[in-house]
Amino acid sequence: MKIIDLKARTIAIPLNCQLRHNTGVHPGYFLRTVIEIITDEGIVGLGEVGGGDQRGAMMKLKPRILGLDPFHLEVLKLKVLRSIYYLSNSRLYAAIEMACLDIQGKALGRPMSDLIGGRVRDAVPMIAYLFWRYDRPQGGDDKCAEDMADLCEELHETLGVNAMKLKAGVMPPDEEARVVELCRERLGPSFGLRIDPNGTWSVATATRIGRRLEPMNMEYFEDPAWGLEGNAAVRKAIRIPIATNMYPNKFDDLGPAIRLGAVDIVLTDLHYWEGPRGVKDLTAVCRTFNLDVAMHSGAEFGIELAAMLHTAATIPEMHFAGDAHYHFLKDDIIEGGLMKYVDGKIAVPTGPGLGVKLDEEKMRRYEKYFEEKGDYYARFHQDPRRPEWFPIVGGT
């Protein structure tokens, strides 16, 4: 079997609100580039990558994979990731590996999870991912901790989720701490609590807020301050586990993070950690050093979500509920539409490969929507309600 073609299409799907974070605002839609890898046997594998319009980057890599066997992933990784310094991008490679594993599963008639160890669970629990919102479905903007606690209760009731994470670094730190306290008060002692300022707080602020939240019995405090040194300093000062999807988020930094004592929980991500097999490699290292693992969300659509579910299903120690922006999407580009939450979980697809198929009518619709809306990464670090604002790391 040989790869004979690669196609890439960028799409945008609308959200039910605008999502605020510490470096700007998602302006009411998410972007992804969907790839199709085509083989000489007529099998087509699907992959997906974020980071804006990646069509040009994928076309630069296309000549390097034509003629290769989609089962020979080590050769593919060497040619795509390891040997092109100026194009070395684990996100692009991960989309290609995802598509090749989809091809392998379809060729063998087995789900992707069977190719990377076999599933130990049939559904993966998810969280209520809380963002401060502009233009909420019910109107208006989120302005206070009570608004976030209301959203958490709503998602607990409608999706069945039993853990939350607040995307912090947006409002004053004490107001964001109050969100966590209100959720504990309203949802009880067993509801999972997390907060993530994405490294924007100073060590002093992160330490102060961490000490305030110690009585909340939190699952973890994610990226409380900037860099390995910042996370290590906060970890020494508080009694809440420190998690990260930023430091480390690549193998080059994993050893230094362990030596510095910067982290307790590493959030796996198919794109940062070089695809599903890279996540398995990461998990083995974490197992060796008694670090926990959880699952990071990168604003994915159904193709990558399927790959995430397959991967998480094969990791026995992944006992934390996974991150997901998915409940903010209005639609998806896979047949059947949005995957369903059942009792706070999303089932691992059971078909061959990723177990999902493209809905071509929706692909055309959301390709057109992308052309209308454009690539927001050029204006990502902006807030339309505060035109003079810009992010300052450590500014709080």
C-alpha positions as CSV (number, residue, x, y, z in Angstrom):
1,M,0.0,0.0,0.0
2,K,1.3,3.4,-1.0
3,I,0.2,7.0,-0.4
4,I,-0.6,8.6,-3.7
5,D,-2.2,11.9,-2.7
6,L,-2.9,14.4,0.2
7,K,-5.7,16.9,0.2
8,A,-6.3,19.7,2.7
9,R,-9.3,21.8,3.4
10,T,-9.8,24.5,6.0
11,I,-13.2,24.9,7.7
12,A,-14.8,27.0,10.3
13,I,-17.7,26.0,12.5
14,P,-19.7,28.5,14.6
15,L,-19.9,28.5,18.4
16,N,-22.8,29.4,20.6
17,C,-20.8,32.4,22.0
18,Q,-17.5,34.1,22.0
19,L,-14.9,32.5,24.3
20,R,-12.5,34.7,26.3
21,H,-9.1,33.7,27.4
22,N,-6.0,35.4,28.7
23,T,-4.6,36.2,25.3
24,G,-7.8,37.3,23.5
25,V,-11.1,36.0,22.3
26,H,-12.3,33.2,20.1
27,P,-14.6,35.3,17.8
28,G,-17.6,33.0,17.7
29,Y,-16.1,30.1,15.6
30,F,-13.3,27.6,15.6
31,L,-11.0,26.8,12.7
32,R,-9.5,23.4,11.7
33,T,-7.7,22.1,8.7
34,V,-8.9,18.6,7.6
35,I,-6.6,16.4,5.6
36,E,-7.4,13.3,3.5
37,I,-4.5,10.9,2.7
38,I,-5.3,8.7,-0.2
39,T,-3.7,5.3,-1.0
40,D,-3.3,3.3,-4.2
41,E,-5.8,0.8,-2.8
42,G,-8.5,3.5,-2.5
43,I,-8.5,3.8,1.2
44,V,-8.7,7.4,2.5
45,G,-7.5,8.4,6.0
46,L,-8.7,11.5,7.8
47,G,-6.7,13.8,10.0
48,E,-7.2,17.2,11.5
49,V,-5.0,20.1,12.8
50,G,-5.6,23.5,14.4
51,G,-3.5,26.7,14.4
52,G,-5.4,28.4,11.6
53,D,-5.2,27.7,7.9
54,Q,-2.7,24.9,7.5
55,R,-3.3,24.1,3.9
56,G,-0.1,25.7,2.6
57,A,2.1,23.9,5.3
58,M,0.5,20.6,4.4
59,M,1.1,21.1,0.7
60,K,4.8,21.7,1.5
61,L,5.0,18.3,3.3
62,K,3.0,16.4,0.6
63,P,6.0,15.6,-1.6
64,R,7.8,14.0,1.4
65,I,5.1,11.5,2.0
66,L,4.0,10.5,-1.5
67,G,5.0,6.9,-2.3
68,L,5.4,6.0,1.4
69,D,3.6,3.1,3.1
70,P,1.0,4.4,5.7
71,F,2.0,1.5,8.0
72,H,5.6,2.8,8.1
73,L,5.1,5.5,10.6
74,E,8.7,5.7,11.8
75,V,9.8,6.6,8.3
76,L,7.0,9.1,7.9
77,K,8.0,10.7,11.2
78,L,11.6,11.0,10.2
79,K,10.7,12.5,6.8
80,V,8.0,14.9,8.1
81,L,9.1,15.8,11.6
82,R,12.7,15.0,12.3
83,S,14.5,16.1,9.2
84,I,13.0,19.5,8.3
85,Y,14.2,22.0,10.9
86,Y,12.4,25.0,9.4
87,L,9.1,23.0,9.0
88,S,9.5,20.8,12.1
89,N,6.0,20.9,13.5
90,S,4.6,18.2,15.7
91,R,1.1,19.5,15.0
92,L,1.4,18.8,11.3
93,Y,3.0,15.4,11.8
94,A,0.2,14.4,14.3
95,A,-2.5,15.1,11.7
96,I,-0.6,12.8,9.2
97,E,-0.2,10.1,11.8
98,M,-3.8,10.3,12.7
99,A,-4.8,9.8,9.0
100,C,-2.4,6.9,8.6
101,L,-3.8,5.1,11.6
102,D,-7.2,5.7,10.2
103,I,-6.0,4.0,7.0
104,Q,-4.4,1.1,8.9
105,G,-7.6,0.5,10.8
106,K,-9.7,0.6,7.7
107,A,-7.4,-1.8,5.9
108,L,-7.5,-4.2,8.9
109,G,-11.1,-3.8,9.8
110,R,-10.2,-2.8,13.3
111,P,-10.7,0.4,15.4
112,M,-7.7,2.7,15.9
113,S,-7.6,1.9,19.6
114,D,-6.7,-1.7,18.7
115,L,-3.6,-0.5,16.9
116,I,-2.1,1.3,19.9
117,G,-2.8,-1.3,22.7
118,G,-6.5,-1.9,22.8
119,R,-9.1,0.0,24.8
120,V,-9.6,-0.5,28.6
121,R,-12.8,1.7,28.6
122,D,-15.6,2.1,26.1
123,A,-16.4,5.8,26.9
124,V,-14.3,8.7,28.1
125,P,-15.6,11.1,30.8
126,M,-15.4,14.8,29.9
127,I,-15.4,18.0,31.9
128,A,-17.5,21.2,31.9
129,Y,-15.0,23.5,30.3
130,L,-15.8,27.0,31.6
131,F,-14.9,30.2,29.6
132,W,-15.9,33.7,30.3
133,R,-18.2,34.5,27.4
134,Y,-19.3,37.3,25.2
135,D,-22.7,37.0,23.5
136,R,-24.0,34.1,25.5
137,P,-26.9,32.1,24.0
138,Q,-29.2,33.7,26.6
139,G,-27.9,37.1,25.8
140,G,-25.3,39.4,27.4
141,D,-21.8,38.6,28.7
142,D,-20.5,36.8,31.7
143,K,-19.5,39.4,34.3
144,C,-19.2,37.7,37.7
145,A,-18.4,34.4,39.4
146,E,-22.1,33.6,39.7
147,D,-22.4,33.6,35.9
148,M,-19.6,30.9,35.6
149,A,-21.1,28.9,38.4
150,D,-24.5,29.0,36.6
151,L,-22.8,27.7,33.5
152,C,-21.1,24.9,35.4
153,E,-24.5,23.8,36.9
154,E,-26.1,24.0,33.5
155,L,-23.4,21.7,31.9
156,H,-23.6,19.3,34.9
157,E,-27.4,19.0,34.3
158,T,-27.5,18.9,30.5
159,L,-24.3,16.8,29.8
160,G,-24.0,14.8,33.0
161,V,-20.4,16.0,33.5
162,N,-18.9,15.7,37.0
163,A,-15.8,17.9,36.8
164,M,-15.0,21.4,35.6
165,K,-12.1,23.6,34.5
166,L,-12.2,27.4,34.5
167,K,-10.2,29.1,31.8
168,A,-8.8,31.9,34.0
169,G,-6.5,34.8,33.5
170,V,-9.4,36.9,32.2
171,M,-11.1,38.5,35.2
172,P,-9.4,39.6,38.5
173,P,-7.8,36.6,40.1
174,D,-9.9,36.7,43.3
175,E,-13.1,36.8,41.2
176,E,-11.9,33.7,39.4
177,A,-11.1,32.0,42.7
178,R,-14.6,32.7,43.7
179,V,-15.9,30.7,40.7
180,V,-14.2,27.6,42.1
181,E,-15.6,28.2,45.6
182,L,-19.1,28.7,44.3
183,C,-18.9,25.5,42.2
184,R,-17.8,23.6,45.3
185,E,-20.6,25.0,47.3
186,R,-23.3,24.3,44.7
187,L,-22.1,21.0,43.3
188,G,-20.8,19.3,46.4
189,P,-17.6,17.7,47.7
190,S,-17.1,15.1,45.0
191,F,-17.4,17.4,41.9
192,G,-13.9,17.8,40.3
193,L,-12.5,21.4,40.3
194,R,-9.7,22.8,38.2
195,I,-8.4,26.3,37.3
196,D,-6.1,27.3,34.4
197,P,-4.7,30.8,34.0
198,N,-2.5,29.6,31.2
199,G,0.7,30.9,32.9
200,T,-0.4,34.5,32.9
201,W,-0.3,35.0,36.7
202,S,2.8,36.0,38.5
203,V,4.3,33.4,41.0
204,A,3.1,35.7,43.9
205,T,-0.5,35.8,42.6
206,A,-0.6,32.1,41.7
207,T,0.7,31.2,45.2
208,R,-1.8,33.5,46.9
209,I,-4.7,32.2,44.9
210,G,-3.5,28.6,45.3
211,R,-3.3,28.9,49.1
212,R,-6.8,30.4,49.0
213,L,-8.1,27.4,47.0
214,E,-6.4,24.7,49.0
215,P,-9.5,24.0,51.1
216,M,-11.5,23.3,47.9
217,N,-9.8,19.9,47.5
218,M,-9.1,20.6,43.8
219,E,-8.0,18.1,41.3
220,Y,-5.3,20.4,40.0
221,F,-4.0,23.9,39.3
222,E,-3.0,24.1,35.6
223,D,-0.1,26.3,34.5
224,P,-0.4,28.7,37.4
225,A,2.7,30.8,36.3
226,W,5.0,31.2,33.3
227,G,7.5,28.5,32.3
228,L,9.1,25.5,34.1
229,E,10.6,27.7,36.8
230,G,7.3,29.5,37.5
231,N,5.4,26.2,37.8
232,A,8.1,24.7,40.0
233,A,8.1,27.7,42.3
234,V,4.3,27.5,42.7
235,R,4.4,23.8,43.2
236,K,6.8,24.2,46.1
237,A,4.6,26.8,47.8
238,I,1.1,25.3,47.7
239,R,-0.6,22.0,48.4
240,I,-2.6,21.5,45.1
241,P,-1.2,19.3,42.3
242,I,0.2,21.2,39.4
243,A,-0.8,20.3,35.9
244,T,0.4,21.5,32.5
245,N,-0.2,21.6,28.8
246,M,2.4,24.3,28.3
247,Y,5.5,23.4,30.3
248,P,6.4,20.8,29.2
249,N,4.4,20.4,26.0
250,K,7.2,18.6,24.0
251,F,9.7,15.9,24.7
252,D,12.7,18.3,24.7
253,D,11.3,19.9,27.9
254,L,10.0,16.8,29.7
255,G,13.4,15.8,31.3
256,P,14.0,19.3,32.7
257,A,10.5,19.5,34.0
258,I,10.9,16.3,35.9
259,R,14.3,17.4,37.3
260,L,12.9,20.7,38.4
261,G,9.9,19.2,40.0
262,A,7.6,21.5,38.0
263,V,4.6,19.2,37.4
264,D,2.5,16.5,38.9
265,I,0.1,15.9,35.9
266,V,0.9,16.2,32.2
267,L,-2.0,16.9,29.9
268,T,-1.6,14.8,26.8
269,D,-2.3,16.4,23.4
270,L,-2.1,14.6,20.1
271,H,-0.6,17.6,18.4
272,Y,2.0,18.7,21.0
273,W,3.2,15.2,21.7
274,E,3.5,13.9,18.1
275,G,0.3,12.0,17.5
276,P,-1.4,9.1,19.2
277,R,1.7,7.0,19.4
278,G,3.7,10.0,20.8
279,V,1.1,10.3,23.6
280,K,1.6,6.6,24.4
281,D,5.4,7.3,24.6
282,L,4.7,10.3,26.9
283,T,2.5,8.1,29.1
284,A,5.3,5.5,29.5
285,V,7.7,8.2,30.7
286,C,5.1,9.6,33.1
287,R,4.5,6.1,34.4
288,T,8.2,5.7,35.0
289,F,8.4,8.9,37.1
290,N,4.9,8.5,38.8
291,L,3.4,11.5,37.0
292,D,-0.3,11.5,36.3
293,V,-1.7,12.1,32.9
294,A,-4.9,13.8,31.7
295,M,-6.3,14.8,28.2
296,H,-5.9,18.3,26.7
297,S,-8.4,19.9,24.3
298,G,-7.3,22.0,21.4
299,A,-10.7,23.2,20.1
300,E,-11.0,20.0,18.0
301,F,-13.8,18.8,15.6
302,G,-15.0,15.3,15.3
303,I,-12.1,13.8,13.5
304,E,-9.5,14.7,16.1
305,L,-12.0,14.1,18.9
306,A,-12.3,10.5,17.7
307,A,-8.5,10.1,17.7
308,M,-8.4,11.6,21.2
309,L,-11.1,9.1,22.4
310,H,-9.3,6.1,20.9
311,T,-6.1,7.2,22.5
312,A,-7.5,8.0,26.0
313,A,-9.3,4.7,25.9
314,T,-6.0,2.8,25.8
315,I,-4.4,4.5,28.8
316,P,-5.3,2.7,32.0
317,E,-4.1,5.4,34.4
318,M,-6.0,8.3,32.6
319,H,-8.5,8.6,35.4
320,F,-9.1,12.3,35.1
321,A,-12.0,13.5,32.9
322,G,-10.9,14.9,29.6
323,D,-10.9,18.5,28.5
324,A,-13.3,19.4,25.7
325,H,-14.4,22.6,24.0
326,Y,-16.9,20.4,22.1
327,H,-20.1,21.6,23.9
328,F,-19.5,25.1,22.5
329,L,-19.7,24.0,18.9
330,K,-23.0,24.3,17.1
331,D,-22.3,21.5,14.6
332,D,-19.6,19.1,13.3
333,I,-18.4,17.9,9.9
334,I,-18.7,14.2,10.6
335,E,-21.7,12.1,9.6
336,G,-24.4,12.2,12.3
337,G,-23.3,15.6,13.5
338,L,-22.0,16.3,17.0
339,M,-21.0,13.3,19.1
340,K,-23.3,12.8,22.1
341,Y,-22.6,13.1,25.8
342,V,-24.2,10.3,27.8
343,D,-23.8,10.6,31.6
344,G,-20.9,13.0,31.1
345,K,-19.0,10.7,28.8
346,I,-18.5,10.4,25.0
347,A,-18.3,6.8,23.6
348,V,-15.2,5.7,21.7
349,P,-16.2,5.1,18.0
350,T,-16.4,1.4,17.2
351,G,-16.0,1.4,13.4
352,P,-12.7,0.7,11.6
353,G,-10.0,3.3,11.9
354,L,-11.2,6.4,13.6
355,G,-14.7,5.2,13.1
356,V,-16.0,8.6,11.7
357,K,-16.8,9.8,8.2
358,L,-16.9,13.2,6.6
359,D,-20.3,14.7,5.8
360,E,-19.4,16.3,2.5
361,E,-22.4,18.6,2.5
362,K,-21.3,20.1,5.8
363,M,-17.7,20.2,4.6
364,R,-18.7,22.4,1.7
365,R,-20.9,24.6,4.0
366,Y,-18.2,25.2,6.5
367,E,-15.5,25.7,3.9
368,K,-17.6,28.5,2.6
369,Y,-18.1,29.8,6.1
370,F,-14.4,29.9,6.6
371,E,-13.9,31.9,3.4
372,E,-16.5,34.4,4.7
373,K,-15.1,34.7,8.2
374,G,-11.4,34.4,7.6
375,D,-8.4,33.1,9.6
376,Y,-8.6,34.8,13.0
377,Y,-5.1,33.9,14.1
378,A,-3.8,37.1,12.6
379,R,-6.1,39.0,15.1
380,F,-6.2,36.3,17.8
381,H,-4.5,38.4,20.6
382,Q,-7.3,40.9,20.6
383,D,-10.5,41.7,22.4
384,P,-13.2,43.4,20.4
385,R,-14.7,45.0,23.5
386,R,-11.3,46.4,24.6
387,P,-9.5,47.6,21.4
388,E,-6.5,48.9,23.3
389,W,-6.0,45.8,25.4
390,F,-3.1,43.3,25.0
391,P,-2.0,40.4,27.2
392,I,0.8,40.9,29.8
393,V,2.3,37.8,31.2
394,G,2.8,38.1,35.0
395,G,0.8,41.3,35.0
396,T,-1.4,40.1,37.8
